[in-house]
Amino acid sequence: MTTTMAGQKDVIEMLKEQGMRDKVKVMVGGAPATQNWADKIGADCYAENASEAVAKAKELLL
């Protein structure tokens, strides 16, 4: 949902403020999100759909 997108950016900022950003991987995706959005907010990963998200989550764990 587009209404949650501002919250995604806020979560990343809060993780930075708490000194936890390097310890947590942040993934965004779905219809309203784009790779450009993920890059803009500093997310670690973008996935277009759930099956792609699973594959990318596995990659992040390696």
PyMOL Python script that loads the backbone (N, CA, C, O; Angstrom):
from pymol import cmd

cmd.read_pdbstr("""\
ATOM      1  N   MET A   1       0.836  -1.181   0.000  1.00  0.00           N
ATOM      2  CA  MET A   1       0.000   0.000   0.000  1.00  0.00           C
ATOM      3  C   MET A   1       0.880   1.244   0.000  1.00  0.00           C
ATOM      4  O   MET A   1       1.887   1.304   0.705  1.00  0.00           O
ATOM      5  N   THR A   2       0.500   2.208  -0.776  1.00  0.00           N
ATOM      6  CA  THR A   2       1.277   3.441  -0.849  1.00  0.00           C
ATOM      7  C   THR A   2       1.313   4.177   0.485  1.00  0.00           C
ATOM      8  O   THR A   2       2.248   4.935   0.744  1.00  0.00           O
ATOM      9  N   THR A   3       0.318   3.969   1.326  1.00  0.00           N
ATOM     10  CA  THR A   3       0.298   4.661   2.621  1.00  0.00           C
ATOM     11  C   THR A   3       1.393   4.156   3.557  1.00  0.00           C
ATOM     12  O   THR A   3       1.751   4.849   4.509  1.00  0.00           O
ATOM     13  N   THR A   4       1.921   2.983   3.309  1.00  0.00           N
ATOM     14  CA  THR A   4       2.983   2.441   4.163  1.00  0.00           C
ATOM     15  C   THR A   4       4.375   2.845   3.698  1.00  0.00           C
ATOM     16  O   THR A   4       5.351   2.634   4.417  1.00  0.00           O
ATOM     17  N   MET A   5       4.475   3.410   2.527  1.00  0.00           N
ATOM     18  CA  MET A   5       5.799   3.711   1.973  1.00  0.00           C
ATOM     19  C   MET A   5       6.563   4.739   2.804  1.00  0.00           C
ATOM     20  O   MET A   5       7.772   4.597   2.986  1.00  0.00           O
ATOM     21  N   ALA A   6       5.902   5.748   3.302  1.00  0.00           N
ATOM     22  CA  ALA A   6       6.589   6.733   4.151  1.00  0.00           C
ATOM     23  C   ALA A   6       7.091   6.059   5.422  1.00  0.00           C
ATOM     24  O   ALA A   6       8.156   6.402   5.934  1.00  0.00           O
ATOM     25  N   GLY A   7       6.328   5.109   5.924  1.00  0.00           N
ATOM     26  CA  GLY A   7       6.738   4.362   7.102  1.00  0.00           C
ATOM     27  C   GLY A   7       7.982   3.523   6.849  1.00  0.00           C
ATOM     28  O   GLY A   7       8.792   3.330   7.756  1.00  0.00           O
ATOM     29  N   GLN A   8       8.143   3.028   5.640  1.00  0.00           N
ATOM     30  CA  GLN A   8       9.336   2.247   5.301  1.00  0.00           C
ATOM     31  C   GLN A   8      10.587   3.102   5.469  1.00  0.00           C
ATOM     32  O   GLN A   8      11.582   2.665   6.046  1.00  0.00           O
ATOM     33  N   LYS A   9      10.520   4.301   4.965  1.00  0.00           N
ATOM     34  CA  LYS A   9      11.652   5.223   5.100  1.00  0.00           C
ATOM     35  C   LYS A   9      11.905   5.544   6.575  1.00  0.00           C
ATOM     36  O   LYS A   9      13.054   5.611   7.012  1.00  0.00           O
ATOM     37  N   ASP A  10      10.837   5.741   7.332  1.00  0.00           N
ATOM     38  CA  ASP A  10      10.960   6.038   8.760  1.00  0.00           C
ATOM     39  C   ASP A  10      11.627   4.890   9.515  1.00  0.00           C
ATOM     40  O   ASP A  10      12.446   5.124  10.404  1.00  0.00           O
ATOM     41  N   VAL A  11      11.281   3.658   9.165  1.00  0.00           N
ATOM     42  CA  VAL A  11      11.877   2.495   9.832  1.00  0.00           C
ATOM     43  C   VAL A  11      13.383   2.479   9.609  1.00  0.00           C
ATOM     44  O   VAL A  11      14.142   2.229  10.546  1.00  0.00           O
ATOM     45  N   ILE A  12      13.821   2.738   8.395  1.00  0.00           N
ATOM     46  CA  ILE A  12      15.253   2.750   8.102  1.00  0.00           C
ATOM     47  C   ILE A  12      15.944   3.855   8.889  1.00  0.00           C
ATOM     48  O   ILE A  12      17.034   3.647   9.423  1.00  0.00           O
ATOM     49  N   GLU A  13      15.328   5.013   8.965  1.00  0.00           N
ATOM     50  CA  GLU A  13      15.906   6.114   9.742  1.00  0.00           C
ATOM     51  C   GLU A  13      15.983   5.764  11.229  1.00  0.00           C
ATOM     52  O   GLU A  13      16.971   6.083  11.891  1.00  0.00           O
ATOM     53  N   MET A  14      14.958   5.119  11.748  1.00  0.00           N
ATOM     54  CA  MET A  14      14.962   4.716  13.150  1.00  0.00           C
ATOM     55  C   MET A  14      16.055   3.674  13.420  1.00  0.00           C
ATOM     56  O   MET A  14      16.715   3.713  14.458  1.00  0.00           O
ATOM     57  N   LEU A  15      16.235   2.763  12.495  1.00  0.00           N
ATOM     58  CA  LEU A  15      17.299   1.773  12.651  1.00  0.00           C
ATOM     59  C   LEU A  15      18.665   2.459  12.702  1.00  0.00           C
ATOM     60  O   LEU A  15      19.533   2.075  13.486  1.00  0.00           O
ATOM     61  N   LYS A  16      18.844   3.471  11.865  1.00  0.00           N
ATOM     62  CA  LYS A  16      20.105   4.231  11.875  1.00  0.00           C
ATOM     63  C   LYS A  16      20.291   4.937  13.216  1.00  0.00           C
ATOM     64  O   LYS A  16      21.367   4.881  13.812  1.00  0.00           O
ATOM     65  N   GLU A  17      19.243   5.595  13.680  1.00  0.00           N
ATOM     66  CA  GLU A  17      19.316   6.338  14.951  1.00  0.00           C
ATOM     67  C   GLU A  17      19.652   5.426  16.127  1.00  0.00           C
ATOM     68  O   GLU A  17      20.344   5.838  17.058  1.00  0.00           O
ATOM     69  N   GLN A  18      19.171   4.202  16.085  1.00  0.00           N
ATOM     70  CA  GLN A  18      19.398   3.248  17.173  1.00  0.00           C
ATOM     71  C   GLN A  18      20.708   2.466  16.994  1.00  0.00           C
ATOM     72  O   GLN A  18      21.029   1.602  17.809  1.00  0.00           O
ATOM     73  N   GLY A  19      21.458   2.766  15.934  1.00  0.00           N
ATOM     74  CA  GLY A  19      22.712   2.069  15.677  1.00  0.00           C
ATOM     75  C   GLY A  19      22.523   0.615  15.269  1.00  0.00           C
ATOM     76  O   GLY A  19      23.415  -0.210  15.461  1.00  0.00           O
ATOM     77  N   MET A  20      21.366   0.305  14.708  1.00  0.00           N
ATOM     78  CA  MET A  20      21.051  -1.074  14.343  1.00  0.00           C
ATOM     79  C   MET A  20      21.012  -1.321  12.838  1.00  0.00           C
ATOM     80  O   MET A  20      20.808  -2.454  12.401  1.00  0.00           O
ATOM     81  N   ARG A  21      21.205  -0.280  12.050  1.00  0.00           N
ATOM     82  CA  ARG A  21      21.012  -0.418  10.603  1.00  0.00           C
ATOM     83  C   ARG A  21      21.907  -1.486   9.994  1.00  0.00           C
ATOM     84  O   ARG A  21      21.469  -2.200   9.092  1.00  0.00           O
ATOM     85  N   ASP A  22      23.129  -1.619  10.451  1.00  0.00           N
ATOM     86  CA  ASP A  22      24.047  -2.601   9.885  1.00  0.00           C
ATOM     87  C   ASP A  22      23.728  -4.025  10.326  1.00  0.00           C
ATOM     88  O   ASP A  22      24.298  -4.979   9.797  1.00  0.00           O
ATOM     89  N   LYS A  23      22.827  -4.175  11.283  1.00  0.00           N
ATOM     90  CA  LYS A  23      22.488  -5.498  11.809  1.00  0.00           C
ATOM     91  C   LYS A  23      21.189  -6.049  11.237  1.00  0.00           C
ATOM     92  O   LYS A  23      20.846  -7.207  11.479  1.00  0.00           O
ATOM     93  N   VAL A  24      20.462  -5.230  10.479  1.00  0.00           N
ATOM     94  CA  VAL A  24      19.136  -5.597   9.991  1.00  0.00           C
ATOM     95  C   VAL A  24      19.072  -5.391   8.481  1.00  0.00           C
ATOM     96  O   VAL A  24      19.496  -4.353   7.972  1.00  0.00           O
ATOM     97  N   LYS A  25      18.548  -6.372   7.777  1.00  0.00           N
ATOM     98  CA  LYS A  25      18.311  -6.242   6.339  1.00  0.00           C
ATOM     99  C   LYS A  25      16.882  -5.740   6.132  1.00  0.00           C
ATOM    100  O   LYS A  25      15.947  -6.226   6.769  1.00  0.00           O
ATOM    101  N   VAL A  26      16.724  -4.771   5.243  1.00  0.00           N
ATOM    102  CA  VAL A  26      15.404  -4.200   4.959  1.00  0.00           C
ATOM    103  C   VAL A  26      15.041  -4.500   3.510  1.00  0.00           C
ATOM    104  O   VAL A  26      15.765  -4.153   2.577  1.00  0.00           O
ATOM    105  N   MET A  27      13.893  -5.159   3.356  1.00  0.00           N
ATOM    106  CA  MET A  27      13.374  -5.475   2.027  1.00  0.00           C
ATOM    107  C   MET A  27      12.070  -4.718   1.819  1.00  0.00           C
ATOM    108  O   MET A  27      11.254  -4.609   2.734  1.00  0.00           O
ATOM    109  N   VAL A  28      11.880  -4.201   0.620  1.00  0.00           N
ATOM    110  CA  VAL A  28      10.613  -3.564   0.256  1.00  0.00           C
ATOM    111  C   VAL A  28      10.158  -4.150  -1.063  1.00  0.00           C
ATOM    112  O   VAL A  28      10.952  -4.724  -1.808  1.00  0.00           O
ATOM    113  N   GLY A  29       8.879  -4.003  -1.345  1.00  0.00           N
ATOM    114  CA  GLY A  29       8.393  -4.511  -2.611  1.00  0.00           C
ATOM    115  C   GLY A  29       6.890  -4.427  -2.716  1.00  0.00           C
ATOM    116  O   GLY A  29       6.210  -3.811  -1.895  1.00  0.00           O
ATOM    117  N   GLY A  30       6.400  -5.064  -3.749  1.00  0.00           N
ATOM    118  CA  GLY A  30       4.971  -5.037  -4.018  1.00  0.00           C
ATOM    119  C   GLY A  30       4.634  -3.997  -5.065  1.00  0.00           C
ATOM    120  O   GLY A  30       5.513  -3.320  -5.598  1.00  0.00           O
ATOM    121  N   ALA A  31       3.377  -3.883  -5.346  1.00  0.00           N
ATOM    122  CA  ALA A  31       2.911  -3.023  -6.432  1.00  0.00           C
ATOM    123  C   ALA A  31       3.339  -1.561  -6.330  1.00  0.00           C
ATOM    124  O   ALA A  31       3.787  -1.009  -7.335  1.00  0.00           O
ATOM    125  N   PRO A  32       3.228  -0.902  -5.173  1.00  0.00           N
ATOM    126  CA  PRO A  32       3.557   0.515  -5.152  1.00  0.00           C
ATOM    127  C   PRO A  32       5.057   0.809  -5.109  1.00  0.00           C
ATOM    128  O   PRO A  32       5.476   1.917  -5.444  1.00  0.00           O
ATOM    129  N   ALA A  33       5.862  -0.161  -4.705  1.00  0.00           N
ATOM    130  CA  ALA A  33       7.303   0.068  -4.565  1.00  0.00           C
ATOM    131  C   ALA A  33       8.030  -0.217  -5.876  1.00  0.00           C
ATOM    132  O   ALA A  33       7.541  -0.953  -6.733  1.00  0.00           O
ATOM    133  N   THR A  34       9.199   0.379  -6.005  1.00  0.00           N
ATOM    134  CA  THR A  34      10.055   0.154  -7.169  1.00  0.00           C
ATOM    135  C   THR A  34      11.498   0.042  -6.697  1.00  0.00           C
ATOM    136  O   THR A  34      11.813   0.353  -5.549  1.00  0.00           O
ATOM    137  N   GLN A  35      12.367  -0.402  -7.592  1.00  0.00           N
ATOM    138  CA  GLN A  35      13.783  -0.445  -7.251  1.00  0.00           C
ATOM    139  C   GLN A  35      14.283   0.964  -6.954  1.00  0.00           C
ATOM    140  O   GLN A  35      15.122   1.154  -6.074  1.00  0.00           O
ATOM    141  N   ASN A  36      13.773   1.947  -7.683  1.00  0.00           N
ATOM    142  CA  ASN A  36      14.160   3.331  -7.445  1.00  0.00           C
ATOM    143  C   ASN A  36      13.792   3.756  -6.020  1.00  0.00           C
ATOM    144  O   ASN A  36      14.578   4.427  -5.351  1.00  0.00           O
ATOM    145  N   TRP A  37      12.609   3.371  -5.558  1.00  0.00           N
ATOM    146  CA  TRP A  37      12.178   3.691  -4.197  1.00  0.00           C
ATOM    147  C   TRP A  37      13.098   3.020  -3.178  1.00  0.00           C
ATOM    148  O   TRP A  37      13.522   3.651  -2.210  1.00  0.00           O
ATOM    149  N   ALA A  38      13.401   1.754  -3.395  1.00  0.00           N
ATOM    150  CA  ALA A  38      14.288   1.022  -2.491  1.00  0.00           C
ATOM    151  C   ALA A  38      15.646   1.710  -2.401  1.00  0.00           C
ATOM    152  O   ALA A  38      16.208   1.852  -1.314  1.00  0.00           O
ATOM    153  N   ASP A  39      16.165   2.132  -3.540  1.00  0.00           N
ATOM    154  CA  ASP A  39      17.452   2.842  -3.566  1.00  0.00           C
ATOM    155  C   ASP A  39      17.358   4.174  -2.827  1.00  0.00           C
ATOM    156  O   ASP A  39      18.255   4.542  -2.069  1.00  0.00           O
ATOM    157  N   LYS A  40      16.270   4.882  -3.055  1.00  0.00           N
ATOM    158  CA  LYS A  40      16.089   6.206  -2.454  1.00  0.00           C
ATOM    159  C   LYS A  40      16.049   6.153  -0.925  1.00  0.00           C
ATOM    160  O   LYS A  40      16.601   7.033  -0.263  1.00  0.00           O
ATOM    161  N   ILE A  41      15.402   5.130  -0.360  1.00  0.00           N
ATOM    162  CA  ILE A  41      15.282   5.060   1.094  1.00  0.00           C
ATOM    163  C   ILE A  41      16.415   4.259   1.739  1.00  0.00           C
ATOM    164  O   ILE A  41      16.523   4.211   2.965  1.00  0.00           O
ATOM    165  N   GLY A  42      17.250   3.637   0.924  1.00  0.00           N
ATOM    166  CA  GLY A  42      18.377   2.888   1.460  1.00  0.00           C
ATOM    167  C   GLY A  42      18.053   1.463   1.865  1.00  0.00           C
ATOM    168  O   GLY A  42      18.729   0.890   2.719  1.00  0.00           O
ATOM    169  N   ALA A  43      17.025   0.885   1.261  1.00  0.00           N
ATOM    170  CA  ALA A  43      16.686  -0.516   1.540  1.00  0.00           C
ATOM    171  C   ALA A  43      17.772  -1.420   0.957  1.00  0.00           C
ATOM    172  O   ALA A  43      18.462  -1.050   0.007  1.00  0.00           O
ATOM    173  N   ASP A  44      17.907  -2.588   1.532  1.00  0.00           N
ATOM    174  CA  ASP A  44      18.904  -3.547   1.063  1.00  0.00           C
ATOM    175  C   ASP A  44      18.434  -4.335  -0.146  1.00  0.00           C
ATOM    176  O   ASP A  44      19.245  -4.872  -0.901  1.00  0.00           O
ATOM    177  N   CYS A  45      17.121  -4.403  -0.328  1.00  0.00           N
ATOM    178  CA  CYS A  45      16.594  -5.269  -1.369  1.00  0.00           C
ATOM    179  C   CYS A  45      15.214  -4.800  -1.804  1.00  0.00           C
ATOM    180  O   CYS A  45      14.447  -4.253  -1.011  1.00  0.00           O
ATOM    181  N   TYR A  46      14.917  -5.022  -3.066  1.00  0.00           N
ATOM    182  CA  TYR A  46      13.583  -4.782  -3.620  1.00  0.00           C
ATOM    183  C   TYR A  46      13.127  -6.068  -4.300  1.00  0.00           C
ATOM    184  O   TYR A  46      13.913  -6.725  -4.983  1.00  0.00           O
ATOM    185  N   ALA A  47      11.877  -6.423  -4.117  1.00  0.00           N
ATOM    186  CA  ALA A  47      11.293  -7.568  -4.812  1.00  0.00           C
ATOM    187  C   ALA A  47       9.934  -7.172  -5.355  1.00  0.00           C
ATOM    188  O   ALA A  47       9.150  -6.493  -4.692  1.00  0.00           O
ATOM    189  N   GLU A  48       9.677  -7.606  -6.566  1.00  0.00           N
ATOM    190  CA  GLU A  48       8.420  -7.255  -7.224  1.00  0.00           C
ATOM    191  C   GLU A  48       7.240  -8.060  -6.677  1.00  0.00           C
ATOM    192  O   GLU A  48       6.108  -7.578  -6.664  1.00  0.00           O
ATOM    193  N   ASN A  49       7.511  -9.290  -6.224  1.00  0.00           N
ATOM    194  CA  ASN A  49       6.441 -10.155  -5.735  1.00  0.00           C
ATOM    195  C   ASN A  49       6.980 -11.099  -4.662  1.00  0.00           C
ATOM    196  O   ASN A  49       8.176 -11.106  -4.370  1.00  0.00           O
ATOM    197  N   ALA A  50       6.088 -11.886  -4.085  1.00  0.00           N
ATOM    198  CA  ALA A  50       6.467 -12.735  -2.951  1.00  0.00           C
ATOM    199  C   ALA A  50       7.487 -13.805  -3.322  1.00  0.00           C
ATOM    200  O   ALA A  50       8.420 -14.054  -2.558  1.00  0.00           O
ATOM    201  N   SER A  51       7.329 -14.438  -4.474  1.00  0.00           N
ATOM    202  CA  SER A  51       8.277 -15.491  -4.836  1.00  0.00           C
ATOM    203  C   SER A  51       9.661 -14.911  -5.099  1.00  0.00           C
ATOM    204  O   SER A  51      10.668 -15.529  -4.754  1.00  0.00           O
ATOM    205  N   GLU A  52       9.719 -13.747  -5.697  1.00  0.00           N
ATOM    206  CA  GLU A  52      11.002 -13.076  -5.895  1.00  0.00           C
ATOM    207  C   GLU A  52      11.600 -12.661  -4.550  1.00  0.00           C
ATOM    208  O   GLU A  52      12.817 -12.710  -4.371  1.00  0.00           O
ATOM    209  N   ALA A  53      10.764 -12.259  -3.620  1.00  0.00           N
ATOM    210  CA  ALA A  53      11.232 -11.850  -2.287  1.00  0.00           C
ATOM    211  C   ALA A  53      11.893 -13.031  -1.569  1.00  0.00           C
ATOM    212  O   ALA A  53      12.905 -12.857  -0.889  1.00  0.00           O
ATOM    213  N   VAL A  54      11.331 -14.213  -1.718  1.00  0.00           N
ATOM    214  CA  VAL A  54      11.929 -15.397  -1.082  1.00  0.00           C
ATOM    215  C   VAL A  54      13.322 -15.646  -1.629  1.00  0.00           C
ATOM    216  O   VAL A  54      14.256 -15.880  -0.861  1.00  0.00           O
ATOM    217  N   ALA A  55      13.474 -15.600  -2.935  1.00  0.00           N
ATOM    218  CA  ALA A  55      14.774 -15.831  -3.558  1.00  0.00           C
ATOM    219  C   ALA A  55      15.790 -14.764  -3.116  1.00  0.00           C
ATOM    220  O   ALA A  55      16.942 -15.083  -2.822  1.00  0.00           O
ATOM    221  N   LYS A  56      15.361 -13.520  -3.073  1.00  0.00           N
ATOM    222  CA  LYS A  56      16.271 -12.450  -2.685  1.00  0.00           C
ATOM    223  C   LYS A  56      16.609 -12.517  -1.196  1.00  0.00           C
ATOM    224  O   LYS A  56      17.722 -12.175  -0.798  1.00  0.00           O
ATOM    225  N   ALA A  57      15.667 -12.950  -0.383  1.00  0.00           N
ATOM    226  CA  ALA A  57      15.949 -13.115   1.056  1.00  0.00           C
ATOM    227  C   ALA A  57      17.020 -14.177   1.248  1.00  0.00           C
ATOM    228  O   ALA A  57      17.914 -14.015   2.078  1.00  0.00           O
ATOM    229  N   LYS A  58      16.937 -15.253   0.492  1.00  0.00           N
ATOM    230  CA  LYS A  58      17.952 -16.293   0.569  1.00  0.00           C
ATOM    231  C   LYS A  58      19.323 -15.739   0.190  1.00  0.00           C
ATOM    232  O   LYS A  58      20.325 -16.069   0.824  1.00  0.00           O
ATOM    233  N   GLU A  59      19.368 -14.897  -0.844  1.00  0.00           N
ATOM    234  CA  GLU A  59      20.629 -14.282  -1.270  1.00  0.00           C
ATOM    235  C   GLU A  59      21.200 -13.396  -0.165  1.00  0.00           C
ATOM    236  O   GLU A  59      22.410 -13.388   0.060  1.00  0.00           O
ATOM    237  N   LEU A  60      20.335 -12.650   0.526  1.00  0.00           N
ATOM    238  CA  LEU A  60      20.794 -11.761   1.580  1.00  0.00           C
ATOM    239  C   LEU A  60      21.391 -12.540   2.770  1.00  0.00           C
ATOM    240  O   LEU A  60      22.235 -12.016   3.497  1.00  0.00           O
ATOM    241  N   LEU A  61      20.955 -13.763   2.955  1.00  0.00           N
ATOM    242  CA  LEU A  61      21.426 -14.570   4.073  1.00  0.00           C
ATOM    243  C   LEU A  61      22.778 -15.230   3.811  1.00  0.00           C
ATOM    244  O   LEU A  61      23.413 -15.740   4.734  1.00  0.00           O
ATOM    245  N   LEU A  62      23.207 -15.221   2.580  1.00  0.00           N
ATOM    246  CA  LEU A  62      24.499 -15.848   2.243  1.00  0.00           C
ATOM    247  C   LEU A  62      25.661 -15.010   2.667  1.00  0.00           C
ATOM    248  O   LEU A  62      26.811 -15.396   2.456  1.00  0.00           O
TER     249      LEU A  62
END
""", "prot")
cmd.dss("prot")
cmd.show_as("cartoon", "prot")
cmd.util.cbc("prot")
cmd.orient("prot")
